[in-house]
Amino acid sequence: MRGYVVAIAVLLVIIAVYIVLGTFMEGFAMMVLTVPIVLPIITTLGYDPIWFGIIMFLVLEMGLISPPVGLNVFVVKGVAPHVPLGQVYWGILPFWLAMAVCVALLIMFPDLALFMPDTMMGR
C-alpha cells in the first residue's frame, strides 16, 4: 500500500510541475527537456509509458492555457482582440476543469487510455 501512495504522490508532483512549466514554456520544448528525466521515473514506478504519454499530453495542454502566461490564451486574444484578456481567461476555465477531470479519470482508470493500444499490440 505504501508503494502505491508514493507512486501516486510522485505522479501528482510531476503533473503539477508540468502545469507550472506550461504556463511559460511551449509544449514541445517542455517534452524535449523533461521526458529524458521523467520517463525513467515513471517506468520505475510501474506506470505504462503510453498511458503516461496521454496524461502528459493533457497536462501540457492544461499548462498552455493556465494563467499567468498561458501561451494559447494569447493566441485566442490575437484572434479576438476586442475581448478583454480577463474574459478570455474566464472562458478557458471550463476547458481546464474538463481536462483536469479527464486526467483524474485516467489516473483512476488507466484502462480508459490503454484499451485501444492494448488491442492493437495484442497485450
C-alpha positions in Angstrom: 0.0 0.0 0.0 2.8 2.4 0.8 4.4 1.9 -2.6 1.1 2.8 -4.3 0.8 6.0 -2.3 4.3 7.0 -3.2 3.7 6.3 -6.8 0.6 8.4 -6.9 2.3 11.2 -5.0 5.3 11.3 -7.4 2.8 11.3 -10.3 0.9 14.2 -8.9 4.1 16.1 -8.3 5.2 15.5 -11.9 1.7 16.7 -13.1 2.0 19.8 -11.0 5.5 20.6 -12.4 4.2 20.2 -16.0 1.3 22.5 -15.3 3.7 25.1 -13.9 6.1 24.7 -16.7 3.3 25.0 -19.2 2.4 28.5 -18.0 5.6 29.9 -19.5 7.1 27.3 -21.9 6.0 25.8 -25.2 4.8 22.2 -25.1 7.4 20.7 -27.4 10.2 22.4 -25.5 8.8 21.0 -22.2 8.7 17.5 -23.6 12.3 17.6 -25.0 13.6 18.9 -21.7 11.7 16.7 -19.3 10.9 13.4 -20.9 14.5 12.0 -20.5 14.3 12.7 -16.8 10.7 11.8 -16.1 10.2 8.7 -18.3 12.7 6.5 -16.3 10.9 7.6 -13.1 7.5 6.7 -14.5 8.6 3.3 -15.7 10.4 2.5 -12.4 7.2 3.3 -10.6 5.4 0.7 -12.8 3.3 3.0 -14.9 2.8 2.3 -18.6 4.7 4.7 -20.9 1.8 5.0 -23.3 -0.6 5.9 -20.5 1.9 8.5 -19.2 2.2 10.0 -22.7 -1.5 10.5 -22.8 -1.5 12.0 -19.3 1.4 14.2 -20.3 -0.3 15.5 -23.4 -3.4 16.5 -21.4 -1.4 18.2 -18.7 0.8 20.0 -21.2 -2.4 21.4 -22.8 -3.6 22.4 -19.3 -0.4 24.3 -18.7 -0.6 26.0 -22.1 -3.9 27.6 -21.1 -3.1 28.3 -17.5 -2.6 31.8 -16.1 -0.5 33.9 -15.8 1.1 33.5 -19.2 -0.7 30.6 -20.9 0.6 30.8 -24.4 -2.5 29.5 -26.1 -4.6 32.2 -24.4 -2.6 34.8 -26.2 -3.4 33.1 -29.5 -7.1 33.4 -28.7 -6.6 37.0 -27.7 -4.9 37.7 -31.1 -7.9 36.1 -32.9 -10.4 38.2 -30.9 -8.6 41.4 -30.0 -11.8 43.1 -28.8 -12.3 40.6 -26.0 -10.5 41.6 -22.7 -7.8 39.2 -21.6 -9.6 38.6 -18.3 -12.7 37.4 -20.1 -10.5 35.0 -22.2 -9.1 33.5 -19.0 -12.5 33.0 -17.5 -13.6 31.5 -20.8 -10.9 28.8 -20.7 -11.9 27.8 -17.1 -14.5 25.1 -18.2 -12.0 23.6 -20.6 -9.2 23.5 -17.9 -11.6 21.8 -15.5 -12.7 19.3 -18.1 -9.1 18.4 -18.8 -8.5 18.1 -15.1 -11.4 15.7 -14.8 -10.1 13.7 -17.7 -6.6 13.4 -16.1 -8.3 12.3 -12.8 -10.3 9.7 -14.6 -7.2 8.4 -16.4 -5.3 8.1 -13.2 -8.2 6.2 -11.5 -8.9 4.1 -14.6 -5.8 3.6 -16.7 -7.6 1.2 -19.0 -9.5 4.1 -20.5 -6.3 5.2 -22.1 -4.8 1.8 -22.8 -7.8 -0.1 -24.3 -7.0 0.8 -27.9 -3.2 0.4 -27.7 -3.7 -3.0 -26.0 -6.0 -4.3 -28.8 -3.5 -3.1 -31.4 -0.4 -4.5 -29.8 -2.0 -7.7 -28.6 -1.0 -7.2 -25.0 
